[in-house]
Amino acid sequence: MKKSNPTISIVFTKQQFFTVMKAVFLGNWMANGYRVDDLRKDYEQVEDYIFSQAPKFGLDKYMAHEASDGDRYYPTRVFEENTDVHRMHEAYDEESMWDKLAEGLGERDFFEKYTEAEIKHMSRDERFIKRTECIVIYEIEFEKYGLRRIRIRKK
């Protein structure tokens, strides 16, 4: 017996649907923005479906589609430039860059500060606390000074 995919209907206001469009766009960007050949089709298909519904809410100017596109629906330049999606994207990139940098440098320092034997004898909580202490040093540094005091030493 073939399994069917159940469907449901959800009622949105125009504003709620517009927010869903932005959330789906950002979600697809997170899933596929860095991919080339191995795109997550499931995210693209959801974005296509949501954007295909835009005319029902009078949001046509945010969606592009031509018959030659098949089932593909795209955000327009108006959507990308006149909504807050790029500001949110840039803010996310900025914040995650600082987080990843602090985490990477803090982890490096943690493994330089403690030997493998010392780490093995730490409890999970102790290891977490000591690792976090190393990371927080960089979080404070970056919050106060950005990259102004960061240098690469030549050996």
C-alpha positions as CSV (number, residue, x, y, z in Angstrom):
1,M,0.0,0.0,0.0
2,K,1.4,3.4,-1.0
3,K,1.8,6.0,1.8
4,S,0.1,9.3,1.0
5,N,1.4,12.6,2.1
6,P,-1.3,14.3,4.1
7,T,-1.9,18.0,3.6
8,I,-3.3,20.6,5.8
9,S,-4.5,24.2,5.3
10,I,-3.2,27.0,7.3
11,V,-4.8,30.5,7.4
12,F,-2.5,33.5,7.4
13,T,-3.0,37.2,7.4
14,K,-1.2,39.1,4.7
15,Q,1.4,40.2,7.2
16,Q,1.9,36.7,8.6
17,F,2.3,35.3,5.1
18,F,4.9,38.0,4.2
19,T,6.8,37.0,7.4
20,V,6.6,33.3,6.3
21,M,8.0,34.3,2.9
22,K,11.0,36.0,4.6
23,A,11.5,33.1,7.0
24,V,11.4,30.6,4.1
25,F,13.8,32.7,2.0
26,L,16.2,32.9,5.0
27,G,15.9,29.2,5.7
28,N,16.6,28.3,2.1
29,W,19.6,30.6,2.1
30,M,20.9,28.9,5.3
31,A,20.5,25.5,3.8
32,N,21.7,26.2,0.3
33,G,23.6,29.5,0.2
34,Y,27.0,27.8,0.4
35,R,26.2,24.8,-1.7
36,V,27.0,24.4,-5.4
37,D,26.2,20.9,-6.6
38,D,24.4,19.4,-3.7
39,L,21.5,21.8,-3.2
40,R,18.9,20.8,-0.6
41,K,15.9,20.4,-3.0
42,D,13.4,20.1,-0.1
43,Y,14.2,23.7,1.0
44,E,14.0,25.0,-2.6
45,Q,10.7,23.3,-3.1
46,V,9.2,24.8,0.0
47,E,10.5,28.3,-1.0
48,D,9.0,27.7,-4.5
49,Y,5.6,26.7,-3.1
50,I,5.5,29.6,-0.6
51,F,6.5,32.2,-3.2
52,S,4.0,30.7,-5.7
53,Q,1.2,31.7,-3.2
54,A,2.3,35.4,-3.0
55,P,-0.3,36.6,-5.6
56,K,-3.1,35.3,-3.4
57,F,-1.9,37.8,-0.7
58,G,-1.3,40.7,-3.2
59,L,2.4,40.2,-2.8
60,D,3.2,39.7,-6.5
61,K,5.9,42.3,-6.5
62,Y,8.0,40.0,-4.3
63,M,7.8,36.9,-6.5
64,A,9.1,36.3,-10.0
65,H,8.0,33.4,-12.3
66,E,7.9,32.7,-15.9
67,A,6.4,29.6,-17.7
68,S,9.9,28.6,-18.7
69,D,10.8,28.4,-15.0
70,G,8.6,25.4,-14.5
71,D,7.9,25.0,-10.8
72,R,10.6,27.5,-9.8
73,Y,9.5,30.8,-8.2
74,Y,12.1,33.4,-7.2
75,P,12.2,36.3,-4.9
76,T,12.4,39.6,-6.9
77,R,15.0,42.3,-6.5
78,V,12.3,44.3,-4.7
79,F,12.0,41.5,-2.2
80,E,15.7,41.3,-1.6
81,E,16.4,45.0,-1.5
82,N,13.3,46.5,0.1
83,T,12.7,44.0,2.9
84,D,14.8,43.4,6.0
85,V,16.1,39.9,4.8
86,H,19.5,41.2,3.9
87,R,19.9,43.1,7.1
88,M,19.0,40.0,9.0
89,H,21.4,37.9,6.9
90,E,24.2,40.4,7.4
91,A,23.6,40.6,11.2
92,Y,23.6,36.8,11.4
93,D,26.8,36.6,9.5
94,E,28.4,39.3,11.6
95,E,27.4,37.7,14.9
96,S,28.2,34.2,13.9
97,M,31.7,35.3,12.6
98,W,32.5,36.7,16.1
99,D,31.1,33.6,17.8
100,K,33.1,31.1,15.6
101,L,36.3,33.1,15.9
102,A,36.0,33.3,19.7
103,E,35.1,29.6,19.9
104,G,38.0,28.6,17.6
105,L,40.6,30.6,19.5
106,G,39.2,29.6,22.9
107,E,39.3,25.9,22.0
108,R,42.9,26.3,20.7
109,D,43.9,27.9,24.0
110,F,42.1,25.3,26.0
111,F,44.0,22.5,24.3
112,E,47.3,24.4,24.7
113,K,46.6,25.1,28.4
114,Y,45.7,21.6,29.4
115,T,47.4,18.3,28.6
116,E,45.5,15.4,27.1
117,A,45.9,13.6,30.5
118,E,44.5,16.6,32.4
119,I,41.5,16.9,30.0
120,K,40.8,13.1,30.4
121,H,40.6,13.5,34.1
122,M,38.2,16.4,34.0
123,S,34.5,15.8,34.5
124,R,32.3,16.8,31.7
125,D,31.1,19.9,33.6
126,E,34.7,20.9,34.5
127,R,35.8,20.5,30.9
128,F,32.9,22.6,29.7
129,I,33.6,25.3,32.3
130,K,37.3,25.5,31.5
131,R,36.7,25.5,27.8
132,T,34.0,28.2,28.2
133,E,36.4,30.3,30.3
134,C,38.9,30.2,27.4
135,I,36.2,31.3,24.9
136,V,34.8,34.1,27.1
137,I,38.2,35.8,27.1
138,Y,37.9,36.3,23.3
139,E,34.2,37.2,23.5
140,I,35.1,40.1,25.9
141,E,38.2,41.1,23.8
142,F,36.2,41.2,20.5
143,E,33.3,43.1,22.2
144,K,35.7,45.7,23.5
145,Y,38.3,46.0,20.7
146,G,37.0,44.1,17.7
147,L,40.1,42.9,15.8
148,R,42.3,46.0,16.6
149,R,44.5,44.1,19.1
150,I,44.6,40.8,17.2
151,R,48.0,40.0,15.5
152,I,49.6,37.0,13.9
153,R,53.1,36.5,15.3
154,K,55.7,35.5,12.8
155,K,58.1,32.8,14.1
